[in-house]
Amino acid sequence: MATTSSPQTIAVIGAGFSGTLVAAHLLTQAKAPLTVHLIEREHSRFARGVAYSTIEDCHLLNVPAGNMSAFPDDREHFLRWAQARKDELLDCPCVGEVSAAAYLPRRAYGDYLAAVLDEAERGAAPRVRLQRWIGEAAALKIDSGAIDLRLASGERLQADRAVLALGNFRPGDPSGADAAFYGSARYHGDPWAPEVLERLLSTESCLLVGSGLTMVDWAITLRQAGYRGSIHVVSRRGLWPQRHQPGVPVELGIEPSGSKGAVRKGLRRIRAFVRDSGGDWRPAIDALRPVTQTLWKSLGLSEQRKFLRHLRTFWDCHRHRLAPGIAARLDAMLESGQLVRHVGRIRSFADRGDHVEVLIRRRGSDQSYAFNVDAVVNCSGSESDYRKLDSALVKDLLGQRLIQPDPLALGLDVADNGALIGAEGRASEVLFTLGPPQKGRLWETTAVPEIRGQAARLAVELLGN
Ligand SMILES: Cc1cc2nc3c(=O)[nH]c(=O)nc-3n(C[C@H](O)[C@H](O)[C@H](O)COP(=O)(O)OP(=O)(O)OC[C@H]3O[C@@H](n4cnc5c(N)ncnc54)[C@H](O)[C@@H]3O)c2cc1C
């Protein structure tokens, strides 16, 4: 049910894809006077967020351009924008074509988002305006439904509604080290911190902990920057993101089911499909994409836990795939021996002054082995357990019981309309969210194709249209 009274001020905290898109929709849809405060703590991330603030040409989107429109009802919006800048994009060393099937630079996508926001601002009705803030939202009070927001700088602003678009947080520290190691200058806990590249370039070897998309970003960045050292990668199962390949969509026929064994049955169905078709698994995974949220919601907690325990890593590396050109670059790095793959569990890190000694227990064995690197980068994936986050705002909201983690600690407890649910179990009338914090409720909610629809719907909800 849409919220009734019409707000005059809405604060959107976080200007990544989620926050930027909600703000753009609010500006476009509002007919009555409205101020949208869009607040981003890092200048370089305004209208870009973590994913699209990269300045590397070879950090490519992992979704083809034809499916990266910011607008669910205008699927070619991004493609048209990109084609209008074709020559500029073709100058990038990792771009071979600008077509619906092309994987374009994330940096360019950041430019696109900034343009979407500018255009929404220009086209807004009279007395509908955007106010841009660079600063960290640090605390929030709600008094008789009115929100009083405080920034870390001490500035304050008032709003009728607020959207928490806080997105991706830095990964939690990997296990295997004593706390002192995490303070070492040789350890980079935040893989997205701006100083990491310069520090790594002065080393002769490094270890990337985790083998997901952040690891891929680092391997590619170092290669592009002319790094000659060894790049070690460790992960428990040794699974890396798979590569995209064109395929024909299929019908899998997996129905939503809350029954015991639903996860096992679904897996059997996929395996049977792959076996019978004698070919590629990709069409089977892609067939699940439009129904993943429905299937996830139907599972219930116990089956969801089973999925997370047994299949999460497999899902992640088959679902979040690599642009073929990036996969080819990684293969070349493995072949040349620059990229060294370790499969096992980290037993310890020890900062020996002029290097870090890493001890790894090989997967499926009691044997451990040691090697030395000059630096360690934590690429273990965004931390989703809100109780562990180092965010003043999150701590404040948890302390006031205005938000609570979802039962799987994948994000926050959220109602169907995007309202945040507090510790008393009631959906807020003034606090909302979208994107990654909805992971517990929806599972697939971190990529553009999922978030763009949420942003459009949330704007309608917030305006009470
Ligand atoms: C490296 C990377 C690559 C990706 N590539 C793709 C891709 O190719 N295609 C795709 O579809 N998806 C991709 N994704 C998924 C991506 O998560 C989504 O596409 C989307 O960018 C998420 O946007 P967001 O705004 O929710 O989060 P974020 O991008 O994390 O933005 C949240 C913003 O909130 C700010 N913030 C947090 N707390 C505060 C505070 N207290 N006060 C003020 N500001 C605050 C942060 O600084 C940040 O800029 C990628 C993700 C990552 C991490």
The ligand as a Tripos MOL2 file, in Angstrom:
@<TRIPOS>MOLECULE
LIG
   53    58     1     0     0
SMALL
NO_CHARGES

@<TRIPOS>ATOM
      1 C1         33.2030   -3.8870   -8.0460 C.3       1 LIG1
      2 C2         31.7630   -4.1150   -8.4370 C.ar      1 LIG1
      3 C3         31.4140   -4.3000   -9.7870 C.ar      1 LIG1
      4 C4         30.0940   -4.4660  -10.1540 C.ar      1 LIG1
      5 N1         29.7750   -4.6250  -11.4730 N.ar      1 LIG1
      6 C5         28.4820   -4.7320  -11.8380 C.ar      1 LIG1
      7 C6         28.1020   -4.8180  -13.2230 C.ar      1 LIG1
      8 O1         28.9460   -4.8130  -14.1010 O.2       1 LIG1
      9 N2         26.7800   -4.9050  -13.5400 N.ar      1 LIG1
     10 C7         25.8200   -4.9380  -12.5780 C.ar      1 LIG1
     11 O2         24.6330   -5.0170  -12.9130 O.2       1 LIG1
     12 N3         26.1500   -4.8810  -11.2620 N.ar      1 LIG1
     13 C8         27.4410   -4.7720  -10.8800 C.ar      1 LIG1
     14 N4         27.7730   -4.6840   -9.5590 N.ar      1 LIG1
     15 C9         26.7030   -4.7600   -8.5940 C.3       1 LIG1
     16 C10        26.4550   -3.3940   -7.9250 C.3       1 LIG1
     17 O3         26.3900   -3.7000   -6.5490 O.3       1 LIG1
     18 C11        25.1770   -2.7180   -8.3280 C.3       1 LIG1
     19 O4         25.1370   -2.5970   -9.6950 O.3       1 LIG1
     20 C12        25.0000   -1.3230   -7.7510 C.3       1 LIG1
     21 O5         26.1000   -0.5420   -8.1390 O.3       1 LIG1
     22 C13        24.7780   -1.2350   -6.2730 C.3       1 LIG1
     23 O6         24.5370    0.1280   -6.0290 O.3       1 LIG1
     24 P1         24.2740    0.7040   -4.5910 P.3       1 LIG1
     25 O7         24.0010    2.1400   -4.7970 O.co2     1 LIG1
     26 O8         23.2190   -0.0850   -3.8960 O.co2     1 LIG1
     27 O9         25.6040    0.4430   -3.7890 O.3       1 LIG1
     28 P2         27.0130    1.2020   -3.8030 P.3       1 LIG1
     29 O10        27.5330    1.3020   -5.1640 O.co2     1 LIG1
     30 O11        27.8390    0.4910   -2.7910 O.co2     1 LIG1
     31 O12        26.6820    2.6690   -3.2920 O.3       1 LIG1
     32 C14        26.3860    2.9820   -1.9570 C.3       1 LIG1
     33 C15        26.9760    4.3380   -1.6640 C.3       1 LIG1
     34 O13        26.5700    4.7510   -0.3640 O.3       1 LIG1
     35 C16        27.6240    5.4950    0.2110 C.3       1 LIG1
     36 N5         27.4110    5.4960    1.6670 N.ar      1 LIG1
     37 C17        27.4070    4.4360    2.4910 C.ar      1 LIG1
     38 N6         27.1520    4.8290    3.7540 N.ar      1 LIG1
     39 C18        26.9840    6.1720    3.7230 C.ar      1 LIG1
     40 C19        26.7020    7.1560    4.7150 C.ar      1 LIG1
     41 N7         26.5360    6.8210    5.9930 N.pl3     1 LIG1
     42 N8         26.6020    8.4540    4.3420 N.ar      1 LIG1
     43 C20        26.7600    8.8010    3.0250 C.ar      1 LIG1
     44 N9         27.0510    7.9150    2.0460 N.ar      1 LIG1
     45 C21        27.1500    6.6100    2.3870 C.ar      1 LIG1
     46 C22        28.8770    4.7540   -0.2340 C.3       1 LIG1
     47 O14        30.0170    5.5970   -0.1970 O.3       1 LIG1
     48 C23        28.4910    4.3430   -1.6580 C.3       1 LIG1
     49 O15        28.9650    5.2520   -2.6240 O.3       1 LIG1
     50 C24        29.0880   -4.5110   -9.1690 C.ar      1 LIG1
     51 C25        29.4460   -4.3600   -7.8210 C.ar      1 LIG1
     52 C26        30.7540   -4.1510   -7.4580 C.ar      1 LIG1
     53 C27        31.0940   -3.9720   -6.0080 C.3       1 LIG1
@<TRIPOS>BOND
     1     1     2 1
     2     2     3 ar
     3     2    52 ar
     4     3     4 ar
     5     4     5 ar
     6     4    50 ar
     7     5     6 ar
     8     6     7 ar
     9     6    13 1
    10     7     8 2
    11     7     9 ar
    12     9    10 ar
    13    10    11 2
    14    10    12 ar
    15    12    13 ar
    16    13    14 ar
    17    14    15 1
    18    14    50 ar
    19    15    16 1
    20    16    17 1
    21    16    18 1
    22    18    19 1
    23    18    20 1
    24    20    21 1
    25    20    22 1
    26    22    23 1
    27    23    24 1
    28    24    25 2
    29    24    26 1
    30    24    27 1
    31    27    28 1
    32    28    29 2
    33    28    30 1
    34    28    31 1
    35    31    32 1
    36    32    33 1
    37    33    34 1
    38    33    48 1
    39    34    35 1
    40    35    36 1
    41    35    46 1
    42    36    37 ar
    43    36    45 ar
    44    37    38 ar
    45    38    39 ar
    46    39    40 ar
    47    39    45 ar
    48    40    41 1
    49    40    42 ar
    50    42    43 ar
    51    43    44 ar
    52    44    45 ar
    53    46    47 1
    54    46    48 1
    55    48    49 1
    56    50    51 ar
    57    51    52 ar
    58    52    53 1
@<TRIPOS>SUBSTRUCTURE
     1 LIG1         1 GROUP 0 **** ****
